[in-house]
Amino acid sequence: MTAVELRDLDVEALNAKSRELDDQLFRLRIQKSMGQLEAPGKVRHVRRELARVKTVLQEKAKQA
């Protein structure tokens, strides 16, 4: 998702997305440590997506 698409979501949806991405990142890190990670670029993608979600949440918090 792009930042523009994320800005259209409400705070609860963003929090749910953040928890989902955090969980996914945790699972990817476990796979990486065990040597079972098939797509190392996915870790980078998930980290950046999580950062986008957190940035939009911060923006919404400042507006309120």
PDBQT receptor file of N, H, CA, C and O in Angstrom, charges set to zero:
ATOM      1  N   MET A   1       0.830  -1.183   0.000  1.00  0.00    +0.000 N 
ATOM      2  CA  MET A   1       0.000   0.000   0.000  1.00  0.00    +0.000 C 
ATOM      3  C   MET A   1       0.875   1.247   0.000  1.00  0.00    +0.000 C 
ATOM      4  O   MET A   1       1.957   1.277   0.586  1.00  0.00    +0.000 OA
ATOM      5  N   THR A   2       0.383   2.248  -0.660  1.00  0.00    +0.000 N 
ATOM      6  H   THR A   2      -0.496   2.224  -1.136  1.00  0.00    +0.000 HD
ATOM      7  CA  THR A   2       1.102   3.514  -0.656  1.00  0.00    +0.000 C 
ATOM      8  C   THR A   2       0.632   4.352   0.528  1.00  0.00    +0.000 C 
ATOM      9  O   THR A   2      -0.374   4.037   1.165  1.00  0.00    +0.000 OA
ATOM     10  N   ALA A   3       1.360   5.409   0.812  1.00  0.00    +0.000 N 
ATOM     11  H   ALA A   3       2.177   5.665   0.296  1.00  0.00    +0.000 HD
ATOM     12  CA  ALA A   3       0.997   6.283   1.926  1.00  0.00    +0.000 C 
ATOM     13  C   ALA A   3      -0.351   6.948   1.668  1.00  0.00    +0.000 C 
ATOM     14  O   ALA A   3      -1.112   7.193   2.604  1.00  0.00    +0.000 OA
ATOM     15  N   VAL A   4      -0.643   7.237   0.419  1.00  0.00    +0.000 N 
ATOM     16  H   VAL A   4      -0.025   7.038  -0.341  1.00  0.00    +0.000 HD
ATOM     17  CA  VAL A   4      -1.927   7.857   0.079  1.00  0.00    +0.000 C 
ATOM     18  C   VAL A   4      -3.076   6.910   0.413  1.00  0.00    +0.000 C 
ATOM     19  O   VAL A   4      -4.094   7.331   0.962  1.00  0.00    +0.000 OA
ATOM     20  N   GLU A   5      -2.913   5.643   0.084  1.00  0.00    +0.000 N 
ATOM     21  H   GLU A   5      -2.086   5.300  -0.362  1.00  0.00    +0.000 HD
ATOM     22  CA  GLU A   5      -3.954   4.660   0.399  1.00  0.00    +0.000 C 
ATOM     23  C   GLU A   5      -4.099   4.478   1.903  1.00  0.00    +0.000 C 
ATOM     24  O   GLU A   5      -5.207   4.296   2.408  1.00  0.00    +0.000 OA
ATOM     25  N   LEU A   6      -2.980   4.526   2.617  1.00  0.00    +0.000 N 
ATOM     26  H   LEU A   6      -2.080   4.674   2.207  1.00  0.00    +0.000 HD
ATOM     27  CA  LEU A   6      -3.024   4.362   4.069  1.00  0.00    +0.000 C 
ATOM     28  C   LEU A   6      -3.719   5.543   4.738  1.00  0.00    +0.000 C 
ATOM     29  O   LEU A   6      -4.394   5.364   5.752  1.00  0.00    +0.000 OA
ATOM     30  N   ARG A   7      -3.567   6.733   4.193  1.00  0.00    +0.000 N 
ATOM     31  H   ARG A   7      -3.019   6.878   3.370  1.00  0.00    +0.000 HD
ATOM     32  CA  ARG A   7      -4.203   7.914   4.787  1.00  0.00    +0.000 C 
ATOM     33  C   ARG A   7      -5.724   7.852   4.689  1.00  0.00    +0.000 C 
ATOM     34  O   ARG A   7      -6.418   8.530   5.447  1.00  0.00    +0.000 OA
ATOM     35  N   ASP A   8      -6.243   7.059   3.778  1.00  0.00    +0.000 N 
ATOM     36  H   ASP A   8      -5.679   6.509   3.162  1.00  0.00    +0.000 HD
ATOM     37  CA  ASP A   8      -7.697   6.911   3.643  1.00  0.00    +0.000 C 
ATOM     38  C   ASP A   8      -8.284   6.002   4.714  1.00  0.00    +0.000 C 
ATOM     39  O   ASP A   8      -9.492   6.032   4.952  1.00  0.00    +0.000 OA
ATOM     40  N   LEU A   9      -7.445   5.190   5.368  1.00  0.00    +0.000 N 
ATOM     41  H   LEU A   9      -6.464   5.165   5.175  1.00  0.00    +0.000 HD
ATOM     42  CA  LEU A   9      -7.922   4.272   6.395  1.00  0.00    +0.000 C 
ATOM     43  C   LEU A   9      -8.101   5.000   7.719  1.00  0.00    +0.000 C 
ATOM     44  O   LEU A   9      -7.481   6.034   7.965  1.00  0.00    +0.000 OA
ATOM     45  N   ASP A  10      -8.970   4.434   8.578  1.00  0.00    +0.000 N 
ATOM     46  H   ASP A  10      -9.473   3.593   8.378  1.00  0.00    +0.000 HD
ATOM     47  CA  ASP A  10      -9.141   5.033   9.898  1.00  0.00    +0.000 C 
ATOM     48  C   ASP A  10      -8.075   4.485  10.849  1.00  0.00    +0.000 C 
ATOM     49  O   ASP A  10      -7.315   3.582  10.496  1.00  0.00    +0.000 OA
ATOM     50  N   VAL A  11      -8.032   5.043  12.055  1.00  0.00    +0.000 N 
ATOM     51  H   VAL A  11      -8.648   5.776  12.342  1.00  0.00    +0.000 HD
ATOM     52  CA  VAL A  11      -6.980   4.725  13.013  1.00  0.00    +0.000 C 
ATOM     53  C   VAL A  11      -7.033   3.252  13.429  1.00  0.00    +0.000 C 
ATOM     54  O   VAL A  11      -5.991   2.613  13.574  1.00  0.00    +0.000 OA
ATOM     55  N   GLU A  12      -8.237   2.713  13.619  1.00  0.00    +0.000 N 
ATOM     56  H   GLU A  12      -9.083   3.232  13.501  1.00  0.00    +0.000 HD
ATOM     57  CA  GLU A  12      -8.348   1.314  14.033  1.00  0.00    +0.000 C 
ATOM     58  C   GLU A  12      -7.831   0.373  12.956  1.00  0.00    +0.000 C 
ATOM     59  O   GLU A  12      -7.172  -0.618  13.270  1.00  0.00    +0.000 OA
ATOM     60  N   ALA A  13      -8.115   0.663  11.706  1.00  0.00    +0.000 N 
ATOM     61  H   ALA A  13      -8.650   1.468  11.451  1.00  0.00    +0.000 HD
ATOM     62  CA  ALA A  13      -7.627  -0.164  10.603  1.00  0.00    +0.000 C 
ATOM     63  C   ALA A  13      -6.105  -0.079  10.501  1.00  0.00    +0.000 C 
ATOM     64  O   ALA A  13      -5.435  -1.069  10.210  1.00  0.00    +0.000 OA
ATOM     65  N   LEU A  14      -5.574   1.109  10.744  1.00  0.00    +0.000 N 
ATOM     66  H   LEU A  14      -6.118   1.914  10.981  1.00  0.00    +0.000 HD
ATOM     67  CA  LEU A  14      -4.119   1.279  10.720  1.00  0.00    +0.000 C 
ATOM     68  C   LEU A  14      -3.450   0.523  11.867  1.00  0.00    +0.000 C 
ATOM     69  O   LEU A  14      -2.388  -0.073  11.686  1.00  0.00    +0.000 OA
ATOM     70  N   ASN A  15      -4.069   0.546  13.038  1.00  0.00    +0.000 N 
ATOM     71  H   ASN A  15      -4.932   1.030  13.185  1.00  0.00    +0.000 HD
ATOM     72  CA  ASN A  15      -3.514  -0.205  14.170  1.00  0.00    +0.000 C 
ATOM     73  C   ASN A  15      -3.537  -1.705  13.889  1.00  0.00    +0.000 C 
ATOM     74  O   ASN A  15      -2.590  -2.417  14.224  1.00  0.00    +0.000 OA
ATOM     75  N   ALA A  16      -4.613  -2.180  13.278  1.00  0.00    +0.000 N 
ATOM     76  H   ALA A  16      -5.382  -1.601  13.006  1.00  0.00    +0.000 HD
ATOM     77  CA  ALA A  16      -4.702  -3.600  12.931  1.00  0.00    +0.000 C 
ATOM     78  C   ALA A  16      -3.634  -3.960  11.900  1.00  0.00    +0.000 C 
ATOM     79  O   ALA A  16      -3.000  -5.011  12.001  1.00  0.00    +0.000 OA
ATOM     80  N   LYS A  17      -3.436  -3.097  10.916  1.00  0.00    +0.000 N 
ATOM     81  H   LYS A  17      -3.951  -2.243  10.833  1.00  0.00    +0.000 HD
ATOM     82  CA  LYS A  17      -2.418  -3.326   9.884  1.00  0.00    +0.000 C 
ATOM     83  C   LYS A  17      -1.028  -3.335  10.513  1.00  0.00    +0.000 C 
ATOM     84  O   LYS A  17      -0.179  -4.142  10.133  1.00  0.00    +0.000 OA
ATOM     85  N   SER A  18      -0.796  -2.449  11.463  1.00  0.00    +0.000 N 
ATOM     86  H   SER A  18      -1.486  -1.794  11.772  1.00  0.00    +0.000 HD
ATOM     87  CA  SER A  18       0.488  -2.380  12.146  1.00  0.00    +0.000 C 
ATOM     88  C   SER A  18       0.764  -3.676  12.911  1.00  0.00    +0.000 C 
ATOM     89  O   SER A  18       1.868  -4.216  12.835  1.00  0.00    +0.000 OA
ATOM     90  N   ARG A  19      -0.229  -4.172  13.643  1.00  0.00    +0.000 N 
ATOM     91  H   ARG A  19      -1.125  -3.733  13.704  1.00  0.00    +0.000 HD
ATOM     92  CA  ARG A  19      -0.055  -5.424  14.383  1.00  0.00    +0.000 C 
ATOM     93  C   ARG A  19       0.200  -6.591  13.431  1.00  0.00    +0.000 C 
ATOM     94  O   ARG A  19       1.036  -7.452  13.707  1.00  0.00    +0.000 OA
ATOM     95  N   GLU A  20      -0.523  -6.616  12.314  1.00  0.00    +0.000 N 
ATOM     96  H   GLU A  20      -1.202  -5.917  12.090  1.00  0.00    +0.000 HD
ATOM     97  CA  GLU A  20      -0.349  -7.684  11.327  1.00  0.00    +0.000 C 
ATOM     98  C   GLU A  20       1.068  -7.670  10.735  1.00  0.00    +0.000 C 
ATOM     99  O   GLU A  20       1.707  -8.716  10.613  1.00  0.00    +0.000 OA
ATOM    100  N   LEU A  21       1.546  -6.487  10.372  1.00  0.00    +0.000 N 
ATOM    101  H   LEU A  21       1.027  -5.638  10.470  1.00  0.00    +0.000 HD
ATOM    102  CA  LEU A  21       2.881  -6.373   9.791  1.00  0.00    +0.000 C 
ATOM    103  C   LEU A  21       3.969  -6.690  10.814  1.00  0.00    +0.000 C 
ATOM    104  O   LEU A  21       4.991  -7.288  10.476  1.00  0.00    +0.000 OA
ATOM    105  N   ASP A  22       3.747  -6.290  12.061  1.00  0.00    +0.000 N 
ATOM    106  H   ASP A  22       2.917  -5.804  12.336  1.00  0.00    +0.000 HD
ATOM    107  CA  ASP A  22       4.710  -6.580  13.116  1.00  0.00    +0.000 C 
ATOM    108  C   ASP A  22       4.825  -8.091  13.327  1.00  0.00    +0.000 C 
ATOM    109  O   ASP A  22       5.923  -8.621  13.496  1.00  0.00    +0.000 OA
ATOM    110  N   ASP A  23       3.689  -8.772  13.315  1.00  0.00    +0.000 N 
ATOM    111  H   ASP A  23       2.797  -8.342  13.177  1.00  0.00    +0.000 HD
ATOM    112  CA  ASP A  23       3.679 -10.226  13.458  1.00  0.00    +0.000 C 
ATOM    113  C   ASP A  23       4.364 -10.895  12.267  1.00  0.00    +0.000 C 
ATOM    114  O   ASP A  23       5.134 -11.840  12.435  1.00  0.00    +0.000 OA
ATOM    115  N   GLN A  24       4.079 -10.403  11.081  1.00  0.00    +0.000 N 
ATOM    116  H   GLN A  24       3.453  -9.636  10.944  1.00  0.00    +0.000 HD
ATOM    117  CA  GLN A  24       4.691 -10.952   9.874  1.00  0.00    +0.000 C 
ATOM    118  C   GLN A  24       6.213 -10.762   9.896  1.00  0.00    +0.000 C 
ATOM    119  O   GLN A  24       6.963 -11.663   9.522  1.00  0.00    +0.000 OA
ATOM    120  N   LEU A  25       6.656  -9.584  10.336  1.00  0.00    +0.000 N 
ATOM    121  H   LEU A  25       6.047  -8.852  10.640  1.00  0.00    +0.000 HD
ATOM    122  CA  LEU A  25       8.082  -9.311  10.431  1.00  0.00    +0.000 C 
ATOM    123  C   LEU A  25       8.750 -10.237  11.441  1.00  0.00    +0.000 C 
ATOM    124  O   LEU A  25       9.863 -10.709  11.209  1.00  0.00    +0.000 OA
ATOM    125  N   PHE A  26       8.086 -10.496  12.546  1.00  0.00    +0.000 N 
ATOM    126  H   PHE A  26       7.182 -10.112  12.735  1.00  0.00    +0.000 HD
ATOM    127  CA  PHE A  26       8.609 -11.414  13.549  1.00  0.00    +0.000 C 
ATOM    128  C   PHE A  26       8.797 -12.810  12.957  1.00  0.00    +0.000 C 
ATOM    129  O   PHE A  26       9.838 -13.438  13.146  1.00  0.00    +0.000 OA
ATOM    130  N   ARG A  27       7.775 -13.289  12.236  1.00  0.00    +0.000 N 
ATOM    131  H   ARG A  27       6.929 -12.778  12.083  1.00  0.00    +0.000 HD
ATOM    132  CA  ARG A  27       7.866 -14.619  11.630  1.00  0.00    +0.000 C 
ATOM    133  C   ARG A  27       8.978 -14.687  10.592  1.00  0.00    +0.000 C 
ATOM    134  O   ARG A  27       9.672 -15.699  10.490  1.00  0.00    +0.000 OA
ATOM    135  N   LEU A  28       9.152 -13.617   9.822  1.00  0.00    +0.000 N 
ATOM    136  H   LEU A  28       8.588 -12.795   9.905  1.00  0.00    +0.000 HD
ATOM    137  CA  LEU A  28      10.221 -13.597   8.825  1.00  0.00    +0.000 C 
ATOM    138  C   LEU A  28      11.597 -13.616   9.481  1.00  0.00    +0.000 C 
ATOM    139  O   LEU A  28      12.516 -14.267   8.983  1.00  0.00    +0.000 OA
ATOM    140  N   ARG A  29      11.740 -12.908  10.590  1.00  0.00    +0.000 N 
ATOM    141  H   ARG A  29      10.994 -12.379  10.994  1.00  0.00    +0.000 HD
ATOM    142  CA  ARG A  29      13.023 -12.905  11.299  1.00  0.00    +0.000 C 
ATOM    143  C   ARG A  29      13.353 -14.283  11.866  1.00  0.00    +0.000 C 
ATOM    144  O   ARG A  29      14.510 -14.704  11.853  1.00  0.00    +0.000 OA
ATOM    145  N   ILE A  30      12.338 -14.980  12.360  1.00  0.00    +0.000 N 
ATOM    146  H   ILE A  30      11.398 -14.639  12.370  1.00  0.00    +0.000 HD
ATOM    147  CA  ILE A  30      12.540 -16.341  12.859  1.00  0.00    +0.000 C 
ATOM    148  C   ILE A  30      12.996 -17.241  11.716  1.00  0.00    +0.000 C 
ATOM    149  O   ILE A  30      13.942 -18.014  11.864  1.00  0.00    +0.000 OA
ATOM    150  N   GLN A  31      12.318 -17.135  10.575  1.00  0.00    +0.000 N 
ATOM    151  H   GLN A  31      11.549 -16.506  10.454  1.00  0.00    +0.000 HD
ATOM    152  CA  GLN A  31      12.695 -17.942   9.417  1.00  0.00    +0.000 C 
ATOM    153  C   GLN A  31      14.128 -17.628   8.982  1.00  0.00    +0.000 C 
ATOM    154  O   GLN A  31      14.886 -18.530   8.626  1.00  0.00    +0.000 OA
ATOM    155  N   LYS A  32      14.490 -16.356   9.014  1.00  0.00    +0.000 N 
ATOM    156  H   LYS A  32      13.875 -15.623   9.303  1.00  0.00    +0.000 HD
ATOM    157  CA  LYS A  32      15.838 -15.958   8.617  1.00  0.00    +0.000 C 
ATOM    158  C   LYS A  32      16.876 -16.556   9.557  1.00  0.00    +0.000 C 
ATOM    159  O   LYS A  32      17.919 -17.031   9.106  1.00  0.00    +0.000 OA
ATOM    160  N   SER A  33      16.607 -16.537  10.838  1.00  0.00    +0.000 N 
ATOM    161  H   SER A  33      15.760 -16.152  11.204  1.00  0.00    +0.000 HD
ATOM    162  CA  SER A  33      17.571 -17.063  11.803  1.00  0.00    +0.000 C 
ATOM    163  C   SER A  33      17.729 -18.576  11.677  1.00  0.00    +0.000 C 
ATOM    164  O   SER A  33      18.784 -19.118  12.009  1.00  0.00    +0.000 OA
ATOM    165  N   MET A  34      16.688 -19.262  11.200  1.00  0.00    +0.000 N 
ATOM    166  H   MET A  34      15.831 -18.822  10.930  1.00  0.00    +0.000 HD
ATOM    167  CA  MET A  34      16.755 -20.710  11.035  1.00  0.00    +0.000 C 
ATOM    168  C   MET A  34      17.250 -21.098   9.643  1.00  0.00    +0.000 C 
ATOM    169  O   MET A  34      17.418 -22.281   9.346  1.00  0.00    +0.000 OA
ATOM    170  N   GLY A  35      17.481 -20.108   8.800  1.00  0.00    +0.000 N 
ATOM    171  H   GLY A  35      17.344 -19.147   9.041  1.00  0.00    +0.000 HD
ATOM    172  CA  GLY A  35      17.976 -20.389   7.463  1.00  0.00    +0.000 C 
ATOM    173  C   GLY A  35      16.913 -20.880   6.504  1.00  0.00    +0.000 C 
ATOM    174  O   GLY A  35      17.238 -21.499   5.491  1.00  0.00    +0.000 OA
ATOM    175  N   GLN A  36      15.649 -20.619   6.801  1.00  0.00    +0.000 N 
ATOM    176  H   GLN A  36      15.385 -20.116   7.624  1.00  0.00    +0.000 HD
ATOM    177  CA  GLN A  36      14.554 -21.108   5.974  1.00  0.00    +0.000 C 
ATOM    178  C   GLN A  36      13.896 -20.004   5.144  1.00  0.00    +0.000 C 
ATOM    179  O   GLN A  36      12.902 -20.258   4.464  1.00  0.00    +0.000 OA
ATOM    180  N   LEU A  37      14.424 -18.809   5.190  1.00  0.00    +0.000 N 
ATOM    181  H   LEU A  37      15.232 -18.602   5.743  1.00  0.00    +0.000 HD
ATOM    182  CA  LEU A  37      13.821 -17.684   4.486  1.00  0.00    +0.000 C 
ATOM    183  C   LEU A  37      14.100 -17.802   2.992  1.00  0.00    +0.000 C 
ATOM    184  O   LEU A  37      15.253 -17.854   2.564  1.00  0.00    +0.000 OA
ATOM    185  N   GLU A  38      13.022 -17.843   2.204  1.00  0.00    +0.000 N 
ATOM    186  H   GLU A  38      12.086 -17.800   2.552  1.00  0.00    +0.000 HD
ATOM    187  CA  GLU A  38      13.162 -18.015   0.759  1.00  0.00    +0.000 C 
ATOM    188  C   GLU A  38      13.305 -16.690   0.021  1.00  0.00    +0.000 C 
ATOM    189  O   GLU A  38      13.950 -16.625  -1.025  1.00  0.00    +0.000 OA
ATOM    190  N   ALA A  39      12.703 -15.634   0.563  1.00  0.00    +0.000 N 
ATOM    191  H   ALA A  39      12.179 -15.687   1.413  1.00  0.00    +0.000 HD
ATOM    192  CA  ALA A  39      12.735 -14.330  -0.102  1.00  0.00    +0.000 C 
ATOM    193  C   ALA A  39      13.277 -13.278   0.865  1.00  0.00    +0.000 C 
ATOM    194  O   ALA A  39      12.505 -12.659   1.597  1.00  0.00    +0.000 OA
ATOM    195  N   PRO A  40      14.592 -13.069   0.878  1.00  0.00    +0.000 N 
ATOM    196  CA  PRO A  40      15.161 -12.109   1.825  1.00  0.00    +0.000 C 
ATOM    197  C   PRO A  40      14.682 -10.681   1.599  1.00  0.00    +0.000 C 
ATOM    198  O   PRO A  40      14.684  -9.884   2.537  1.00  0.00    +0.000 OA
ATOM    199  N   GLY A  41      14.278 -10.341   0.401  1.00  0.00    +0.000 N 
ATOM    200  H   GLY A  41      14.277 -10.989  -0.361  1.00  0.00    +0.000 HD
ATOM    201  CA  GLY A  41      13.779  -9.001   0.117  1.00  0.00    +0.000 C 
ATOM    202  C   GLY A  41      12.452  -8.713   0.779  1.00  0.00    +0.000 C 
ATOM    203  O   GLY A  41      12.071  -7.553   0.936  1.00  0.00    +0.000 OA
ATOM    204  N   LYS A  42      11.746  -9.758   1.168  1.00  0.00    +0.000 N 
ATOM    205  H   LYS A  42      12.057 -10.701   1.041  1.00  0.00    +0.000 HD
ATOM    206  CA  LYS A  42      10.443  -9.575   1.812  1.00  0.00    +0.000 C 
ATOM    207  C   LYS A  42      10.585  -8.903   3.175  1.00  0.00    +0.000 C 
ATOM    208  O   LYS A  42       9.698  -8.157   3.589  1.00  0.00    +0.000 OA
ATOM    209  N   VAL A  43      11.685  -9.158   3.873  1.00  0.00    +0.000 N 
ATOM    210  H   VAL A  43      12.405  -9.765   3.537  1.00  0.00    +0.000 HD
ATOM    211  CA  VAL A  43      11.914  -8.528   5.178  1.00  0.00    +0.000 C 
ATOM    212  C   VAL A  43      11.980  -7.018   4.996  1.00  0.00    +0.000 C 
ATOM    213  O   VAL A  43      11.361  -6.266   5.748  1.00  0.00    +0.000 OA
ATOM    214  N   ARG A  44      12.722  -6.590   4.009  1.00  0.00    +0.000 N 
ATOM    215  H   ARG A  44      13.225  -7.201   3.398  1.00  0.00    +0.000 HD
ATOM    216  CA  ARG A  44      12.861  -5.156   3.736  1.00  0.00    +0.000 C 
ATOM    217  C   ARG A  44      11.516  -4.536   3.374  1.00  0.00    +0.000 C 
ATOM    218  O   ARG A  44      11.182  -3.446   3.839  1.00  0.00    +0.000 OA
ATOM    219  N   HIS A  45      10.751  -5.234   2.545  1.00  0.00    +0.000 N 
ATOM    220  H   HIS A  45      11.022  -6.119   2.168  1.00  0.00    +0.000 HD
ATOM    221  CA  HIS A  45       9.444  -4.732   2.129  1.00  0.00    +0.000 C 
ATOM    222  C   HIS A  45       8.505  -4.576   3.328  1.00  0.00    +0.000 C 
ATOM    223  O   HIS A  45       7.825  -3.557   3.456  1.00  0.00    +0.000 OA
ATOM    224  N   VAL A  46       8.468  -5.577   4.200  1.00  0.00    +0.000 N 
ATOM    225  H   VAL A  46       9.020  -6.404   4.096  1.00  0.00    +0.000 HD
ATOM    226  CA  VAL A  46       7.579  -5.533   5.369  1.00  0.00    +0.000 C 
ATOM    227  C   VAL A  46       8.011  -4.426   6.326  1.00  0.00    +0.000 C 
ATOM    228  O   VAL A  46       7.167  -3.721   6.880  1.00  0.00    +0.000 OA
ATOM    229  N   ARG A  47       9.337  -4.266   6.527  1.00  0.00    +0.000 N 
ATOM    230  H   ARG A  47      10.022  -4.839   6.077  1.00  0.00    +0.000 HD
ATOM    231  CA  ARG A  47       9.819  -3.202   7.403  1.00  0.00    +0.000 C 
ATOM    232  C   ARG A  47       9.394  -1.826   6.902  1.00  0.00    +0.000 C 
ATOM    233  O   ARG A  47       8.966  -0.974   7.681  1.00  0.00    +0.000 OA
ATOM    234  N   ARG A  48       9.516  -1.622   5.603  1.00  0.00    +0.000 N 
ATOM    235  H   ARG A  48       9.864  -2.314   4.971  1.00  0.00    +0.000 HD
ATOM    236  CA  ARG A  48       9.143  -0.321   5.036  1.00  0.00    +0.000 C 
ATOM    237  C   ARG A  48       7.642  -0.083   5.096  1.00  0.00    +0.000 C 
ATOM    238  O   ARG A  48       7.197   1.038   5.344  1.00  0.00    +0.000 OA
ATOM    239  N   GLU A  49       6.869  -1.124   4.871  1.00  0.00    +0.000 N 
ATOM    240  H   GLU A  49       7.231  -2.034   4.669  1.00  0.00    +0.000 HD
ATOM    241  CA  GLU A  49       5.414  -0.999   4.953  1.00  0.00    +0.000 C 
ATOM    242  C   GLU A  49       4.998  -0.657   6.384  1.00  0.00    +0.000 C 
ATOM    243  O   GLU A  49       4.116   0.174   6.600  1.00  0.00    +0.000 OA
ATOM    244  N   LEU A  50       5.636  -1.299   7.351  1.00  0.00    +0.000 N 
ATOM    245  H   LEU A  50       6.353  -1.974   7.176  1.00  0.00    +0.000 HD
ATOM    246  CA  LEU A  50       5.348  -1.009   8.758  1.00  0.00    +0.000 C 
ATOM    247  C   LEU A  50       5.707   0.438   9.092  1.00  0.00    +0.000 C 
ATOM    248  O   LEU A  50       4.976   1.106   9.822  1.00  0.00    +0.000 OA
ATOM    249  N   ALA A  51       6.815   0.915   8.568  1.00  0.00    +0.000 N 
ATOM    250  H   ALA A  51       7.409   0.372   7.975  1.00  0.00    +0.000 HD
ATOM    251  CA  ALA A  51       7.216   2.308   8.799  1.00  0.00    +0.000 C 
ATOM    252  C   ALA A  51       6.200   3.274   8.196  1.00  0.00    +0.000 C 
ATOM    253  O   ALA A  51       5.892   4.304   8.797  1.00  0.00    +0.000 OA
ATOM    254  N   ARG A  52       5.679   2.951   7.019  1.00  0.00    +0.000 N 
ATOM    255  H   ARG A  52       5.930   2.115   6.531  1.00  0.00    +0.000 HD
ATOM    256  CA  ARG A  52       4.658   3.807   6.398  1.00  0.00    +0.000 C 
ATOM    257  C   ARG A  52       3.415   3.889   7.274  1.00  0.00    +0.000 C 
ATOM    258  O   ARG A  52       2.861   4.969   7.481  1.00  0.00    +0.000 OA
ATOM    259  N   VAL A  53       2.978   2.737   7.788  1.00  0.00    +0.000 N 
ATOM    260  H   VAL A  53       3.428   1.860   7.619  1.00  0.00    +0.000 HD
ATOM    261  CA  VAL A  53       1.776   2.701   8.629  1.00  0.00    +0.000 C 
ATOM    262  C   VAL A  53       2.003   3.525   9.896  1.00  0.00    +0.000 C 
ATOM    263  O   VAL A  53       1.136   4.303  10.296  1.00  0.00    +0.000 OA
ATOM    264  N   LYS A  54       3.151   3.358  10.518  1.00  0.00    +0.000 N 
ATOM    265  H   LYS A  54       3.855   2.727  10.194  1.00  0.00    +0.000 HD
ATOM    266  CA  LYS A  54       3.427   4.105  11.746  1.00  0.00    +0.000 C 
ATOM    267  C   LYS A  54       3.535   5.600  11.486  1.00  0.00    +0.000 C 
ATOM    268  O   LYS A  54       3.144   6.405  12.331  1.00  0.00    +0.000 OA
ATOM    269  N   THR A  55       4.058   5.977  10.330  1.00  0.00    +0.000 N 
ATOM    270  H   THR A  55       4.375   5.322   9.643  1.00  0.00    +0.000 HD
ATOM    271  CA  THR A  55       4.161   7.395   9.974  1.00  0.00    +0.000 C 
ATOM    272  C   THR A  55       2.773   8.006   9.820  1.00  0.00    +0.000 C 
ATOM    273  O   THR A  55       2.514   9.105  10.311  1.00  0.00    +0.000 OA
ATOM    274  N   VAL A  56       1.892   7.298   9.146  1.00  0.00    +0.000 N 
ATOM    275  H   VAL A  56       2.102   6.406   8.747  1.00  0.00    +0.000 HD
ATOM    276  CA  VAL A  56       0.529   7.808   8.956  1.00  0.00    +0.000 C 
ATOM    277  C   VAL A  56      -0.200   7.882  10.298  1.00  0.00    +0.000 C 
ATOM    278  O   VAL A  56      -0.966   8.816  10.535  1.00  0.00    +0.000 OA
ATOM    279  N   LEU A  57       0.034   6.908  11.174  1.00  0.00    +0.000 N 
ATOM    280  H   LEU A  57       0.657   6.149  10.982  1.00  0.00    +0.000 HD
ATOM    281  CA  LEU A  57      -0.578   6.965  12.504  1.00  0.00    +0.000 C 
ATOM    282  C   LEU A  57      -0.109   8.187  13.280  1.00  0.00    +0.000 C 
ATOM    283  O   LEU A  57      -0.902   8.830  13.969  1.00  0.00    +0.000 OA
ATOM    284  N   GLN A  58       1.174   8.510  13.172  1.00  0.00    +0.000 N 
ATOM    285  H   GLN A  58       1.818   7.988  12.612  1.00  0.00    +0.000 HD
ATOM    286  CA  GLN A  58       1.717   9.704  13.835  1.00  0.00    +0.000 C 
ATOM    287  C   GLN A  58       1.088  10.973  13.253  1.00  0.00    +0.000 C 
ATOM    288  O   GLN A  58       0.762  11.900  13.994  1.00  0.00    +0.000 OA
ATOM    289  N   GLU A  59       0.921  11.014  11.950  1.00  0.00    +0.000 N 
ATOM    290  H   GLU A  59       1.186  10.261  11.348  1.00  0.00    +0.000 HD
ATOM    291  CA  GLU A  59       0.299  12.167  11.318  1.00  0.00    +0.000 C 
ATOM    292  C   GLU A  59      -1.119  12.375  11.816  1.00  0.00    +0.000 C 
ATOM    293  O   GLU A  59      -1.533  13.500  12.095  1.00  0.00    +0.000 OA
ATOM    294  N   LYS A  60      -1.863  11.276  11.924  1.00  0.00    +0.000 N 
ATOM    295  H   LYS A  60      -1.526  10.362  11.697  1.00  0.00    +0.000 HD
ATOM    296  CA  LYS A  60      -3.247  11.356  12.397  1.00  0.00    +0.000 C 
ATOM    297  C   LYS A  60      -3.308  11.761  13.865  1.00  0.00    +0.000 C 
ATOM    298  O   LYS A  60      -4.239  12.454  14.276  1.00  0.00    +0.000 OA
ATOM    299  N   ALA A  61      -2.334  11.339  14.654  1.00  0.00    +0.000 N 
ATOM    300  H   ALA A  61      -1.578  10.776  14.320  1.00  0.00    +0.000 HD
ATOM    301  CA  ALA A  61      -2.299  11.699  16.074  1.00  0.00    +0.000 C 
ATOM    302  C   ALA A  61      -2.038  13.195  16.250  1.00  0.00    +0.000 C 
ATOM    303  O   ALA A  61      -2.586  13.819  17.159  1.00  0.00    +0.000 OA
ATOM    304  N   LYS A  62      -1.205  13.768  15.383  1.00  0.00    +0.000 N 
ATOM    305  H   LYS A  62      -0.760  13.261  14.645  1.00  0.00    +0.000 HD
ATOM    306  CA  LYS A  62      -0.911  15.193  15.472  1.00  0.00    +0.000 C 
ATOM    307  C   LYS A  62      -2.104  16.040  15.041  1.00  0.00    +0.000 C 
ATOM    308  O   LYS A  62      -2.281  17.157  15.527  1.00  0.00    +0.000 OA
ATOM    309  N   GLN A  63      -2.913  15.517  14.139  1.00  0.00    +0.000 N 
ATOM    310  H   GLN A  63      -2.769  14.610  13.744  1.00  0.00    +0.000 HD
ATOM    311  CA  GLN A  63      -4.075  16.262  13.652  1.00  0.00    +0.000 C 
ATOM    312  C   GLN A  63      -5.186  16.311  14.698  1.00  0.00    +0.000 C 
ATOM    313  O   GLN A  63      -5.958  17.268  14.751  1.00  0.00    +0.000 OA
ATOM    314  N   ALA A  64      -5.259  15.281  15.519  1.00  0.00    +0.000 N 
ATOM    315  H   ALA A  64      -4.632  14.503  15.476  1.00  0.00    +0.000 HD
ATOM    316  CA  ALA A  64      -6.368  15.180  16.487  1.00  0.00    +0.000 C 
ATOM    317  C   ALA A  64      -6.184  16.088  17.678  1.00  0.00    +0.000 C 
ATOM    318  O   ALA A  64      -7.030  16.114  18.571  1.00  0.00    +0.000 OA
TER     319      ALA A  64
